[in-house]
Structures are given as structure tokens and as C-alpha cells.
Amino acid sequence: MAESKVVVNTAKDNTKIYMILGVLAIAGIAMYMLKKKDEPAGMPGGQMRTGDMIPNDIDIDDIEDEEEEEEEEEEVAQDLNTCIRMGSLHDNWVGIQSRSRYQAGNIQAGTKIKISNTTQGLDGNYTVLSTWIDTNGNVGAMDLETNYTPRLTNGPDGTGGLARDYTFDGEGLICMA
């Protein structure tokens, strides 16, 4: 009787095992990194140690400055609740930013307004002489008697469009006086 020999190719088997282990290792590292990204800094589970919250080299003056800045930001946020953002200027017309126009419904000729957060002589109290209504039926601009001379540019990026002054666009605030 002849003996049959079974030949085992261990080189190919070992290669397959190494490839499987490599793929599993990469998958494990990816899972760890994704889970780590979702956790806030500090101890596992998002807990913070006391020492993690306060740096050793902090200056008390920096804390006071940050508190003052936060108070100023709160004042501006409070103003934004009762005021609307200014748009571009053209002659004596003061525009209202498109996204704020829905809030300008009560403004009409004779309305007293206050403009603030401009630095070049436009801040002050004014009476609306007339209004321009946009295609959505919202007040889009107000005619005011001001001493400010707009610096006209062609469009917000300086290219094309109507000549307007975008100096205070999004920065100036229009509030009901």
C-alpha cells in the first residue's frame, strides 16, 4: 500500500493569519480613536480632575479682563434682542440687513430710532422720514437726515452692484428709541 502524504503549506496559512490580525488591529485602533474623539478632555467618561480645570500659570488680571469682555458681550447680546442689524448706506438711506428685516415691521415715517455701534459720526437719535419696502413686504431701508457722508463702493466686495457704503453692514445697530 502506498502511503499518502498531506502537504501543509504553512507559509500561505501564516500570511493569511497575519493579514487577519493586521486588519483587526487597524479596526481596533480606529474604534478606539472614534470613541476617544467623542469624550471630552480629562478622565475617562468625561470626568475632569480639579487640576485639569485651572492652569498653573494663570494671571488674575487675565481673569478680570475675560469677565469684563463677557459682560460687554452680554450687553451686546441684550442690545441684539431689542435692536436690528444695519445694512448698507446710500445717500441718506440706511439699509436693514436682509436677515433682520422681518423684525423691522413697526418702523414707519415718524418713528424715532437710535443708531449705535458705529464709530464715524452715525451714532445718534433720528426720526425716520420714509421707508423702502422690499419684495417680501418688510422694511428694507429708512430715509434719515444725517450728517454722515457715505463712502461709496461698488457692491460689498467692490465689484459691481449699486454704489453703497458697507462700513457698518452687520455691525451697526438700529434700535427703537
C-alpha positions, 0 to 999 in steps of 0.5 A: 500500500502506498502511503499518502502524504498531506502537504501543509503549506504553512507559509500561505496559512501564516500570511493569511493569519497575519493579514487577519490580525493586521486588519483587526488591529487597524479596526481596533485602533480606529474604534478606539480613536472614534470613541476617544474623539467623542469624550471630552478632555480629562478622565475617562467618561468625561470626568475632569480632575480639579487640576485639569480645570485651572492652569498653573500659570494663570494671571488674575488680571487675565481673569478680570479682563475675560469677565469684563469682555463677557459682560460687554458681550452680554450687553451686546447680546441684550442690545441684539434682542431689542435692536436690528442689524444695519445694512448698507448706506446710500445717500441718506438711506440706511439699509436693514440687513436682509436677515433682520428685516422681518423684525423691522415691521413697526418702523414707519415715517415718524418713528424715532430710532437710535443708531449705535455701534458705529464709530464715524459720526452715525451714532445718534437719535433720528426720526425716520422720514420714509421707508423702502419696502422690499419684495417680501413686504418688510422694511428694507431701508429708512430715509434719515437726515444725517450728517454722515457722508457715505463712502461709496463702493461698488457692491460689498466686495467692490465689484459691481452692484449699486454704489453703497457704503458697507462700513457698518453692514452687520455691525451697526445697530438700529434700535427703537428709541 
